[in-house]
Each structure stands twice: as structure tokens, then as C-alpha cells.
Amino acid sequence: MGTLGSSHVNKEGSRGVARMNHRELQFKVSASSQISTHQIETESYKSAELEELENASTYLFRTDAGGQVKIYVGRRKKRYIVYIEVSFLPQCVSKKELLLSWGVYRSDSTSIYPLVPQSSTSGTKSSISRTPFTQNSLGAHTLQMEFESIQAPFYFSFLLLCPSSAASDLKEIKTHRKTNFCVPVGLGSGSPAPLGISFLNDGSVNFALFSRNAENVVLCLYDDMEGEPSLEIELDPYINRTGDIWHVSMETVTPYMSYGYRCRGINPREKGDICHESHVLLDPYAKGLHKCFTDQPGSVPLVRYLGNLVKEPSFDWSGEIRPCLPLEKLVVYRLNVEHFTKDRSSRLPSDVAGTFSGLIEKLHHFKGLGFNAILLEPIFSFDEQKGPYFPYNFFSAMNSYGPAHDCISAANSMKEMVRVMHENNIEILLEVVFTHTAECAAQTIGLQGIDDKSYYVFDEDKESKDRSALNCNYPIVQRMILDSLRYWVTEFHLDGFCFINASSLLRGPTGEYLSRPPLIEAIAFDPLLSKTKVIADCLGPCSLASKDIRFPHWKRWAEMNMKFCSDVRNFLRGEGLLSNLATRLCGSADIFLDGRGPAFAFNFIARNFGLSLVDLVSFSSSKLSSELSWNCGEEGPTNKAVVLERRLKQIRNALFILYMSMGVPVLNMGDECGQSSGGSSSYSDRKSFDWDAPSTAFGVQVTQFISFLSSLRMRRSDFLQRKIFMRVEDVEWHGSDLAQPRWEDPSSKFLAMTLKADIDSSEPNSKPSHGNDLFIALNAKDSSETLILPPSSQGMAWFRLVDTALPFPGFFLTDGVPVIEQKPGLLAYEMKSHSCTLFEARSPLA
């Protein structure tokens, strides 16, 4: 804080006023626009005056000369009252006189200026105001000042002057910290919790921001989106800081629409980086974002984002019942909110297409396919050039996902979407990215400018630096992530989260893997979050390589099953071991037997980054080797009937294995109707959903097949929706001619299994279905296979439900077709190459 009484103050003060507020500052004190200094004669009179103050605050300072200065700040009628009481003066003072040397500031404590310049005792014009104290009957020096409330808020800064033994000298008395005394007028000191902004019951608003390394923090308020802030308030480190949290409260923010912060003193991340101390930064806890104009300090373009300062309207959740579906019952559909209905083929109004409201309009699509959970790609405000996996903020939905393309409509329409889905027994899960942000050295939006060293990882991994890797297990970052998750659960009633790049959540500050990562453990035992579905996805858009990581789970974390994806893809293209496939069919016990169950495996074959399902059977060039794809005989689009037939079978096979495996099936948007990216594995090449595609011949048969498989999973939940793993005696494995499979023979490409319906009594809510065995056969060979079915139980016959090699509509049948004995006691069935079959034991009289 600058020293009062120097000519420097007047010069800098004028510049400070112009910069901090476009409106002319004309402070009025008392009725005559002059300082009103009231003589306070008695302690009782002082008390009566102070008792009349509204929202009074008391500040007590120790001085560098000993003694205390007590200050009361409050409101009476339409004026702010500042009452100062000094109870002690140093012994060296020759006369018991005391002067107040004072000024005010808002945006810069070094730019202090007087409200009304006063004449000094020597008759010369002074750059600051000096006002004498009055001594009351108790010997205390007191002073009362009044200011028009319309001119608040500001900080009232002063020091004390008293004559010393040298007649011409005035001794300065400051705080024990050798700084000016400073109190807020029209502002409250605020509270350090909760972080972000809070609208309080009395109408006031609290601001709280974490920054350990900032030397100064300035709150910037805007009444529109253009130009400089309408009001800037520098937070005093003595009054407005608790630990590492800066905080302040305002009685009202009605004139203002948005806010941000300037943080001074933050060191650049690396030598040569730009430190944007003048840039207005986004509050990490902002519940809504406003995108503003582009600054150009020097040659670096900067996009500015501000936090929304308008209180969101309340949402009526009355009557809502959350589905609370068990994990094993889930059938999941993953989609991108914008791409799902943005295409003109959706035939939705322009204000609905590509929004949360668009999902409501397509409710029939989810229900028709049998999905009871929707997994949304990240919806946090993100960099539109990089995509939704590069967020700016973790507390606000993308504005473009709302009908009015603003933060209020985005939040309301999302809540309405969740409510409608819950009414239809559909849960909403959300992909979240907490491992990195969209910020970079050339584009500081929020965290990097607020406290780079606290929020981000500094290690030797160049890739992590490029991605702006967050230090997720650092206490303040962990707190932010937990606060974000709780916010989406409490305010938006989300049912669970899928954590992208989850393997990075296991790392410490230098990139080392932690045996008990605090964040993962905190989520597992959080009283709110542990009741939601939490899914770890160790892959991400920046790293598609599979990581063999044993994810710590505390029996609460599920996982996206990458091994299922790779093993099934390998089998479909005629590679891999049968033992790997068998493990995936039975729920991946090698991963989930350690205290969990098959329902903790979220199985998928294609996903939103990487090749789509139709591209997996259409492209397999050398550059796509990591995709484990097979083009079925010809690269890319083709008119060859034999190739097209093989591709169609492979798509059916993939869906069949996905739905007939224990675990939770996850289907990606567009895979139900052959959506293609032209062989590109890049996320940016994914296209919007074509709503004409489901009505094509291909789309009709595949969507009907998916609907059939969803119904089958429900009907045979005893096998396909199990909470615990099957016993060894519940499954019989077969190779050709019912011989034992050649588990470790890489050339073996045929596998069959009998699922015995003698239900394990330990399976909760299981119903006996003795005799209703299932027989599944998978043939990845280039030739046909004569399938020998095992003898059925007494009084039962085998009915074929699925044969992916048959033409539509006969390749799946709800009622089934009985298999006829070719020889007494012998049931044989010819399986075509690259096909899957399903048989169910039923009574022939049923």
C-alpha cells in the first residue's frame, strides 16, 4: 500500500481512477459534499450512534507505536459511516493532537487519491486529505465520517499523524505491519468458503478464490461484455485473505452481469512464457461462462471468458424419482450432445437441434433400442477448436447446448433433460476430464494465471506439459474436482461419471504412480459420490495406447474394459487366443474378481475416438494397425457382394458378442446405423448423427437386432446380467465336435459354450429356470463348421435364436426355430464362416 501524503499519490491516483472505472467518481460526503467530522463527546453517545448502524463491521488494528485503533463501518439511511477510535498515542508526542491522513482506492492500493482535497495546516495545497480528531471525555481520539452510499464500494486507507518533539515534524503511525490502515466501505471481508460465488439469504454475494502464489488479487465486475471492467476492487491481503483463499462480499451485484480476476505476482511457468498479469481470468468455480472479445497484448491473441454473475433460477425437481439402477442392469449408449441432433436430418427446430432439449425429442430412439443409460461426452465449457475433451472449466455446461446458447438456458435445459430421462427410467452418466485443461502458454484463461504452480504438474514428461496436466492429487485440485462432482450430482441429479484419462488420476506431483491415490480413494468413500456410478476409463483422446494398470477400486470403481475391446477385435479378425475370448465372455474375472464382479466391466468394441464399428470392418491399412481392425478383403468402400456380406456378418458378430457377454454393454452413437468417418481414427473427423440412416435397409436390421439383444439380456438376466461370477460347473466349453477347446493354440478360431441354468442360490433375486440352458457358438474361421449341439435336458429341445450368417429378417428370432435331429440322438448344425449362433433349450410343447 502506498504512503499517504506524497505528491506521487496524487499523480498515480488520477491515473488509477480513470483506469478502474469509466464512470466519473464524484464522492459526496455529508450534505454539503464536504467531510463531516462529528465531535464525539461521550462514550454513551458513541454507542447510541453505532447501535443505529446497519450491517456494522468492526476492525481492530495494532499500531507500530503501541496501542490499538478500532474502526466501525456501517450504514445509516443512505450513507456509510466510518467511525475511528484511537485509544493510545506514543509518549514522544508533544501535544495531544491527532490528524487523519487519508484517501481511497479501488483497483490499485498504490493509487490512493483523496475524495475532496483539503488545505494542510501550513496553508499549502496537499495531495491528500487531512482531518483532525477530537478527544472525548475518556481521553480517546475519535472521528466519524460519512459517505454517500451510491459511491461505494471502495477501500478507506489512512495513517495517523501527530506532532513530535520537533515542532515542524509530524510523526506517522501505521499498523504493526508497517502498512496503512485500510477498511472496506460498501464491502464485506467475505468468507473463504465456499469457493466461487455464493448468493446469500440477505441478498449479498460472496466471492472466494484460491491463489497461493498471487501477491495481489483484483475482482473485476462487468455490466456488459465489452470494454474494460465497470468496477475493479483490489482485495486487501489483511482483510480479504484467509490462508491461501482470497474473499470479499458485496451487498448487491445487481448492476453487473459477469466477473473475473486479475492476479498479480504469478511467475511464468517457464522462461520465455508470457505472464498475463493484466488479463482478466476466469474463476475456476464459475457456474456459467460468458465468452468475450479477444485481447491482443503484443502479438498473442487471447480469448477472454468471464463468470456469470446472474443468479440461476431455481428448478422444480418435485416428483422426480431417480432410477437407481443396479450396475448389472445397465445398457449404455454414448453420445455427443451437439452431434446427436445437430444435423438437418434430425428435423428439429434450430433452437433445439444440437442441445440438451434435442435429446428429449429423440427419447423414442433410446427406448426403442433398449438403452436405460446415456453416457454423455464431456459437456463442460470447452475449446471448440480442440473438442469437448479440453475443458476450460469444470462447473459450467457448454453454452451452445442450451436453446438460447447462454449459460442459463444450458443449465435449465440440461436439468429438464435429466428429469425427463429419469421419468422414463433412463439414467444419465457423464464423461469428465479432470486431468488437463485447454489452456496453454499462449492462451491463459483461468488456472494458469491464477496459480500455475499449485494447479499443474511440473515433470519431465513433455506430453503432460503440452496437455497442461493438472496435479489432481494436490489438495486444492482434489478439492476442486470433488466440489465439481458434488455440484453436478446435487444440482443436476446426474447418476454417475466416467473419468477419461483415469490412469493419470493415479499420479503424484512428479508423475509417479501412487499406490493409494487420494482423489480416487476420496471419491470411493465420499458419502454422496460413492452412491453414484464411478467408472475409470484409462484411455483418452491424447493417448490411445492401452495401459496395463491395476486400478485401485475399493470395491466401488467400475472400469471401461479395454481388454474386452482388444480381445474381441482380435478374435473377429481371426487372431488371439480362445482363452482370452472366454475370459471376456464370462465377465473378465482376471480384472474384476478382486472384490468386484462382472457388472463392474463396461464392455465396448468401438468408441468415440478411434474407428467406428462399420470402419472396423472396412479399413485395416498399416497406419491403423493399433486399431486391430480387418477390412474383410478390400480396403474402404466396395461394391463386391462377398466383401459386403462378410462385413455385415462381422458387425452382427460384434454386437452379438457385446450383448452376450457378462458386464455392461456400451454402444457408441452412430454404430447402430453404420455411421462412418471414412477410416479416420481422429475424433475431429466424427460426423453428426444422420437421422435418415436408421431407416435404410442396413439401419433397420441392425437397430432391430440391437433391440432384440437388449430384450434378450433382460429375459435371460440369470446369465447376462449377473452380479457375481458364474461357478466353473455352470459353464461347459467346447471346441469342434464337442471336444475340448485348444485354449493356447493361436490357429484355433472356434469356440462354443453351454450355460447351464441351474441357478446359483447365492445369486440375489435369481429365479429358478431349470432346463433353460443356452448354447453359444462363435466361428472366426474362413470356412464353415459343423456344430454338434450337446444333448438337451430331458423333455427339452434346442431352438435357434440367432445365426448371424442368415439373411434378414431370419438371422434372429424371438420365438426361435427348433433344431431337427439329423440322426437319432444327434443334433448337428452347419455354421457358416465368420458367424455366431445362439440356441436356447425349451420345451417343444411350449
ZARONU-282585 format. One record per residue (C-alpha): x, y, z. Coordinates in steps of 0.02 Angstrom, whole numbers, plus 50000, padded with zeros to 5 digits. Example, Ala and Ser with C-alpha at 12.3 -4.5 7.8 and 13.67 -1.06 7.14 Angstrom:
% ZARONU-282585
506154977550390
506844994750357
***
This chain:
% ZARONU-282585
500005000050000
500705016949951
501215030150079
499955044050104
500485062050094
501675061749945
501475070449778
501635053249695
499955048449767
499015062349681
499795058549511
499535039949521
497835042149599
497145051449449
497765037949331
497055024649444
495325032349445
495235033049256
495805015149235
494735007149368
493045014549324
492355022649167
491065032049268
491675048449344
491985046849529
491165061049623
491185056249805
489985065849914
490215066950099
488835073850211
487515085550144
488715098850082
489835086749987
491185090250115
491905079550253
490785078950403
491815076850561
490725074250713
491335078750886
491015063350994
490955069451173
490465054151272
490605035251261
488725033251283
488375044651136
489575034651029
488705018551075
487005025651031
487645031450862
488425014650824
486905004650875
485945013050735
487135006550601
486544992950483
487684978250443
489054985750551
490794978250544
492164980750672
494024981150633
495374981250764
497174985850720
498774985950820
499895000850784
501775001450762
501845013550909
500875002651029
499035003451068
497544999850957
496455007950826
494645002450823
493575005850670
491705003550644
490975003450469
489105002850440
487635010350351
486345022850411
484965028450296
485845031650129
487585034850196
489045024450252
489775028850421
491605026150464
491955028550649
493775028350707
494355027450887
496195028850939
496495024351120
498365027151134
499705039051072
501595037151090
502485045851232
503555056251115
502075066551055
502215084351121
500385088851101
498885077851117
498375081550939
498005068750806
497695070350619
496975057850497
497905057450330
496765047850214
496215043250039
495275029449950
495625016649815
494765002849722
495804993949593
497574997949649
498155000849827
499655010449763
498495023049678
497715031649827
496805047849795
495815059949905
493935061849896
494005080549925
495745088549935
495955098850094
497135112750144
498545107550255
498925115950419
500305125950337
499115133250208
499845124250058
498825113249944
499035094949988
498755079949877
497835070450012
496535074450143
496935078050323
495605078550457
495865081750644
495245070050780
494255075350931
494695069451105
493225063251209
492985063551396
493815046451414
495405052651329
495145043051167
495325051650999
493785049050892
493205053650719
491625050050621
491485051850433
490025049850316
489985045050131
488565043750006
488165025249985
487955027049797
489835029149781
490275012849870
491165001249863
492935007249898
494335004950023
494615018650152
496505019850180
497345030750307
498775033450428
498895043950585
499905059850602
500365067850766
501615081650814
503275075450878
504515084450992
505175093650839
503885107050809
503925105850620
503835086950608
502335075450606
502565057550662
501725044250556
500855030050646
500475014450544
499944996750580
501114984750667
501454977750492
502104994950438
500654997250317
499245009750305
497645006050398
496335000150274
494484995650290
493194991750156
491695003050137
490204995350050
491104978750051
491214964450173
492764954650214
491874939450147
492064921050189
493374908750124
492064895350097
491314890049984
492454893949837
491704903049690
490224914649711
488814911949835
487144921049839
486714923150022
484994924550102
485194943150141
485464946949957
487334949049969
488574939449863
490184931349924
491714929049813
493104916749857
494624912049754
496124900849793
497834907649745
499344903449850
500614912449743
499694928449694
500354944049778
498784953849738
497044949049678
495844961249595
493994957349574
493344963849406
491484966749379
490654969949210
488954977249170
489144971848989
490314960748890
491294974448804
492744985448854
493594986749021
492804981449187
491484993149255
492194991049429
493814983849497
494124980149679
495844975449743
495694963249887
496674968150041
497824953950095
497494957750279
495594958950273
495144948750120
496304933950135
496214918450244
497654906650216
497784904750028
495994909949991
495534927549939
493754932649980
492584947549982
490714950549993
489604963749913
487884969149970
487244967949792
487894964249617
486314969649528
487134981549403
488384968449347
488234953449234
489914944649243
491554944349337
493354938849333
495004941549424
496694949149394
498084940149487
499734949249507
501384941649552
501134924549471
502784918549399
502754911949221
502814893049202
504424892849103
505724905249047
505064913948894
503224911248936
502084926248938
501414931649107
499724939949079
499554949849240
498354962049159
497244948449086
495574945549171
495494927349224
494034915249238
493514909449411
493794890449414
492144888749509
491104899449391
489404891249366
489154899149196
490314906749065
490234921848952
491404922048803
492044939448767
493084948748640
494884944648601
496294954448681
497914956848588
499294961848707
500794961748593
500564948348461
499734934948569
497844933248541
496874929648700
495074924348716
494264930748874
492994920748973
492044928249119
490984920249254
489114922849255
488534934449394
486654932349369
485854920149491
485164904849406
483284902249429
482784887849539
482224871649456
480714861649509
481264843749543
479674839249635
479004822149592
480644816349515
481184798549558
482944793349516
483044776149433
484504769949542
484764755249425
485974741549480
487584740949379
487184723949305
485544730349231
486334744449130
486354745248940
487324761048893
487264772448742
488684785148724
488354801248627
488934818948593
487554831348637
487854842648488
488224829348357
486734818748405
485384830648341
486344844748254
486144837548079
484724844247974
484074826447958
483524827248142
482114838648082
482154848348244
481964867248262
483604876848257
483484881448441
483274863148489
484464854348369
486144850648449
485554854448626
485034845148783
483244848148729
483624838548569
483954822848672
482194823848742
481484824448566
482404808248524
481854798848679
480974785848569
482654781148492
483404776348660
481874766848718
481674757848552
483444751148561
483254746048743
484504758048821
484244762949003
485804773649024
486514787748919
488354791848933
488634809848880
490294815148809
491024829648912
489844844448921
490954856249022
491354872548932
492754867948813
493894874048675
492854872548516
494404870048410
495094855648514
493444847448559
492484842748718
493954833448796
494864850048825
493864859748955
494064877449017
493034874949173
492254860749275
490664868949341
489764875349186
488914867049039
489334872148861
488254887248818
487874880848643
487004865748720
485584877048779
484164883148667
484654901448691
486524897348681
486854905048851
487334897849018
485624899749099
484684890548961
486034877248951
485864873449137
483964873449135
483804862748979
485044850249049
484054848649209
482454846449110
483284833049004
483854823549159
482114824749235
481264817949079
482514803749061
482264798949243
480394798649215
480734785649080
481894775349191
483454780849097
484994786149193
486194799949139
488054796849155
489354809949112
491114808449044
492254820349139
494034826249104
494984832249257
496744827849201
497074842949090
496334859249028
496254868348862
497464881548925
499204883548855
500624896048870
499884906548729
498104906048795
497874909348980
496044907749029
496004904249215
497004891649315
498704895349237
498544913749277
497784911149449
499054898949518
500024889049389
501174880549514
499774874349626
498604867549492
499784859749364
501064845849358
502884850049326
503874834949271
504984828949130
503534821849030
503404833748883
501724826748833
501004831149002
501654848848988
500874850848817
499214844948885
499264856549035
499164841749153
498274845449316
499034839849480
497464830149526
498074823249693
498654840149757
497434845149897
496694860749816
496474852149646
495724836949730
494524848549821
494024856949658
493674840149574
492644833849720
491674850249728
491324848949541
490684831149553
489574835149702
488894850349610
488334840149460
487534827149572
486604839149686
486104852349559
485864841649402
485454824749480
486714815349374
486834796749408
488694793849381
490324798549298
491574790849180
493324797849211
494314799949050
496214797649064
495894789249232
497654782149238
498304800049256
497234801949412
498394789349496
499934800349477
500814811049605
501564828449579
503094821949485
502164809249379
502454794149490
501044781349514
500304781349690
499764765349775
498344774449861
497944789949759
496994801849874
495744807549743
495194790049691
495024784849873
494074800749919
492804797649780
492604779449831
492144784150011
491294800949985
489554799750064
488744807049908
489854801649764
490064783749823
488194781349793
488384786049610
489154775649471
491014779549452
491914772149301
493754773349261
494234775049078
496124774049068
496144779648887
495904797148819
495974807448660
497814811348688
498374793448721
497504778648640
498834766048693
498204753048814
498974754348987
499104738449090
498674746549256
497884738549407
496644752049451
496344754249640
494474752449664
493984749549847
492564738649776
491684754249710
492544758849547
491994751049383
493094751749228
492974753649041
493564736348988
494944739348860
495444721048864
493704716248807
493884728048659
495584721448604
495224702848632
493554703248540
494304713148395
495714700548382
494514685848380
493414693648247
494904695548132
495494677748167
496894681448290
497184679648476
496904665248596
495244657148635
495654658148820
495644677248808
493954677348723
493214665348851
493814676648992
492934691648914
491304682148884
491234677449068
491484694849138
493394697349138
493744688849304
495604692349280
495194710649313
493614710849417
493714695449528
494644705249662
493144710149766
492044716349624
491024706749495
490634705749309
489484720949319
490994732049353
491594728649174
490944741449050
491214732248887
491404740548717
492054736148544
492054753448463
492144770348545
492024788748503
493894791148472
494594777648360
493714768448218
491824767048219
491044749748212
490754749948024
492514756447993
493254742348098
492644730147964
493064741547817
494824748347846
496444740047902
497884749447824
499594749147906
499304766047988
497804758448078
498744743548150
498384749048328
496514748148293
496554729048271
495344730848126
495024719947971
494344726347806
493574709447762
494524708047599
494574725347523
495074742347591
493724755547604
492084756847509
491694742547390
490324735147282
490904717147299
489464706847367
490564694247456
491514708047548
489924717347595
489124701147658
490654697447765
490654715047836
488814713847880
489114697347971
490584704848065
489524719348127
488184707148184
489524696448267
490244711248361
488544716348427
488114698448471
489704695948573
489494712948657
487734709148717
488014690648757
489504694248871
489354697049057
489624715149102
488844731549045
488734733848856
489184751248792
488694756048615
489334771648530
488234784448442
488014780148258
488604762148268
486804756248265
486594762648087
488324761448008
489004778848040
490724780447959
492174792647974
492964786747812
494264776347901
494904790548010
495264786748192
495334805248235
493954811748348
493854827748247
493274817848094
491744810948180
490144816948097
488454821948163
487154808148176
486214805448013
484394802848060
484004795947888
485204781347917
484104771348039
482774769747904
483964762247775
483964743447746
485574741847846
484944753147984
483294744048003
484044726848026
485444732348142
484314742948254
483054728748264
484444716648307
485044728148447
483274729448514
483144710448512
484794708448603
484274721148737
482664711548768
483624695148773
484804702048906
483324706449015
482444689848987
484004679749022
484664690749159
485124674749253
486614673249133
486854690149054
486534702249198
487404693449339
488054702349492
489294688549535
490354677149429
489724660049375
490424644449451
491554633149350
490204619649346
488944631849270
489884632749104
490464619248984
491704623948847
491774615448678
492884615148527
492454606548363
491374590848385
491114594748569
492964591448602
493924602248725
494444619148653
496254621448605
496474635948725
498264640548688
498294636648502
498364653148404
497674644448250
496084638748340
494644650148290
493084640948350
492334641548524
490674635648595
489964636048771
488474628748862
487744639549000
486844628449124
485294635749200
485434627949373
485494644749457
486734647649596
485714650449753
486924663949807
486424675049661
485244688449733
483444688549668
483784674049550
482324663749489
482494645249453
482414641149268
482954622949267
483164616249091
483304633049003
485114631148954
485944642148824
487184636348693
488304649148608
489494645648464
490754657848385
491624653948221
493014665548160
493644653248029
493614656547842
492654640147818
491054632547883
491004622348043
489844607748079
489194611548251
488704596948363
487494602648496
487594594148667
486124583448723
484744594148796
483924590948963
482524578348971
480954584848888
481864599448809
482384603648632
483624616148560
482884631448474
483954642648365
483764661048413
485224668748318
486284664348167
487214679748105
487554671447935
485714670547887
484854684347788
483744697347868
482464695547944
482804677447989
484514679148071
483714682548241
482034676048304
481204679148471
480194662948462
481624653048387
481684638548265
481874620648331
483434611248277
482944594748193
483894578848231
484834572848078
485204556248163
484374548848317
485104557548469
486244568548364
485954586948332
487094594648203
487054612348136
488104619647998
488884636448043
489484647447902
491184655847909
491334671448018
489694668948108
488934667048282
487454656548339
486364655748493
485234641348545
484054640048693
483364624248772
481464624748776
480024613048792
479434608448615
477634609848678
477834627548741
***
